[in-house]
Amino acid sequence: MNTATQRDPAPAGSHFVDFQTRPAQYRHWQVKTEGPVATIAMDVSENDTFAPGYELKLNSYDLGVDIELYDVLQRMRFEHPEVGAVILTSAKERVFCAGANIKMLGRSTHAHKVNFCKFTNETRNSIEDASEFSGQTYLCAVNGPCAGGGYELALACEEIMMVDDGSTTVSLPELPLLGVLPGTGGLTRLADKRHVRRDRADFFCTIEEGIRGQRAVDWGLVDAVCPASTFDAAVLERAHAAAASSDRPSDARAVPLTPLQRRFTDDAVAYRYVTVDIDRALRTATITIATPDEPVPPADTLTTLGDSWWALALARELDDAILHLRTNEDEIGTWLFKTIGDINYVMETDSVLCGNSSDWFVREVRLYLKRVLKRLDVSSRTLIAAIGPGSCFGGTLLDIALACDQIFMLDGEYEGDPRAPAGIRLSPMNFGPLPMVNGLSRLASRFLHRPAAIDELVQRIGESLDAAAADDAGLVTFTPDDIDWDEEIRIVLEARASYSPDALTGMEANLRFAGPETMESKIFSRLSAWQNWIFQRPNAVGDKGALVLYGSGSRPDYNKQRI
């Protein structure tokens, strides 16, 4: 176990993105709680931009704004168990949100645009996850013009109420104005979530001015409109009604999210239970997860332990490590996962997670683990698991291996090695609580349309499986012996480093998400693929592209080919 105890600052540099923040550092959001209802108000500071060269006017946002929002959402779940409804609105007069800042997008690298859209998608999905599973319903109060990414933020909420003042509209003007698509799920949510008719959605997405008033209600773009004089009261009444149906406890002990303990060096990041070591020649990051040395704490002490409880600490550390590698180490194309520690500790923790699912705090930790593993699934990286001596790939940690593109497991042990031989174990956490974006468990995706295989694996929950048994059960890819182990790992890492990263990303994404499509999988496959392509096309980002020329007074010059 890594024992770094001080919170070292993140590396300096204009290109480094730190996803850690806290309320005292917020520049763009106001948060207020009153009993069971909280209000998150967008109040973007124009000059506090993530990078120079633009201003965040009209509550437009960049990555810095969304990093704060993600932190708000996490704290709302853990630090406010009493809150059953959250109102998302604007603190500015006569504007809700103008969406992602266009000048920022026009100046950004392709990689930044894609990572920005992916992170904002994940943040909006976490809003929906809270509404569906946490008993914390999000309501959007559109109190001014709401365009592009602003409307996509509203669409992530369960209900949208809009002021009827003659000027407030909702719109998705990306196609006519910028030559791109709504980047955070707007098209998918119109059709799949709000069931807007295709012809109406088509018209709506090809006009700049948007739709207001009763027509927005009739078309399903919003749920209700209210005059300005009664708008605030109507929103609050609806929020209290939503909170009344929540099962979140009104008197539970809050769990503060304290600053992560982490230490950066040139080629490594060390947390308490997660370490990342980078081999730049192999373009590989080795991510090692450790268990604690102490016994598993009793369930009735977990809220007292708070974010020091291993399950929550692991979720937070792995979340930060994934975001760091994905954004700051974009040439590190392979992530090699290892574990070290006591597999019994993992299995006992899983028992706590499964046996106390009605407890609000345990539920939130399970949901957080689910979201982190989904973030792993949709990361554009090769994922390899190495299950060797002394590893603890059981239950929840086994799901990390199951998320990988290939799994290596040592057959046997090294002579004189005092560590326990390589073994894996299944737990109930592998059979539903940690679904992928396609709605299936990683086992169900692995054994698609083979329910008998899943039934057989259920019977083996808790059984210690060595390499031969794991291979026979279809749970691992290769089982080298001690003579070939290092060589086979080296070969796969070198091979991945030699392939085209673009082709690998396309191949991996196609193979990972077998089975049904969901709204979430469409956002991360169909939308991401098309937007990724469009962001490289000259019609959007060329010298005469719409995204580059927006606001200049010059009209874009489109290549008219349909290809």
NORPE-V991067 format. One line per field, one symbol per residue. ss: DSSP state (~ for helix, > for strand, _ for the rest). phi: phi as a letter, one per 20 degrees, with the letter a starting at -180 (. if undefined). burial: # if it has 9 or more other ideal C-beta (glycine too) atoms within 8 Angstrom, else .. A space follows every 10 residues. Layout:
ss: ???
phi: ???
burial: ???
//
This chain:
ss: __________ __________ __~~~___>> >>>>__>>>> >>________ ______~~~_ >_~~~~~~~~ ~~~~~~~~~_ ____>>>>>> ____>>>__> _~~~~~~__~ ~~~~~~~~~~ ~~~~~~~~~~ ~~~___>>>> >>__>>>_~~ ~~~~~___>> >>>_____>> >__~~~~~__ _____~~~~~ ~~~____~~~ ~~~~______ >>~~~~~~__ ___>>>_~~~ ~~~~~~~~~~ ~~~~______ __________ __>>>__>>> ___>>>>>>_ ___>>>>>>> ________~~ ~~~~~~~~_~ ~~~~~~~~~~ ~~~~~~~~__ ___>>>>>>> __~~~~~~~~ ~~~~~____~ ~~~~~~~~~~ ~~~~~~~___ _>>>>>>___ ___>~~~~~~ ~~___>>>>_ __________ ___>>__~~~ ~_________ _~~~~~____ ~~~~~~~~__ ____>_~~~~ ~~_____>__ ____~~~~~~ ~~~~~~~~__ ~~~~~~~~~~ ~~______~~ ~~~~~~~~~~ ~~~~___~~~ ~____~~~~_ __________ ___
phi: .fdgddefff gfpfeeddee bbgfdfcccd ccccmecdcd debfegeeef bfobcefllf ccfffffffg fgfffffeec ffedbcedbd eeembeaenf ffffffeffg ffffffffff ffffffffff fedemcfedd dedrgcclff ffffffefcc dcfddncfcd bcegffecmc dgecngfffg eeeelfggff fffgedceen cclfffffen fceaccfgfd fgffffffff ffffefeffe cfffdfeegf ebcecgcacd dfdccccddf felcdedddd efeeffffff dffffmfegg ffffgfffgf ffffffeecf eeecddeccb qdffffffff fffeecfefg ffgfffffgg ffffffgefe bfdcdcddgm ebfclgffff fffefbcdcf enbffmffff gfbcbecgfe cqfcfefend ffffffdfmc ffffgffgfd gnfedeffff ffemececcf effegfffff fffffffeef gfffgfffff efdfnfecgf fffedfffff fgfffdeffd dfgdefffeg neneefdefe fec
burial: ##.#...... .....##.## #....#.##. #.#..##### ####....#. #..#.#..## ########## ########## ########## .#..###### ######.#.# .######### ########## #..####### ########## #######.## ####...### #####.#### ########## #.##.#...# #..##.#..# ###..##.## ##.###.... #..###.### .##..#.#.. .#..#.#..# ####...### #########. .######### ##......#. .##..##.## ########## #########. .######### #.#.###### ####.##.## ########## #########. #########. ########## ####.##### #.#....... ########## #.######## #####.##.. ..##.##..# #...###..# #.#.##.### ##..#..##. .###.##... ...##..##. .##.#..### #####.#### ##.##.#### ##.####### .....#.... ...
//
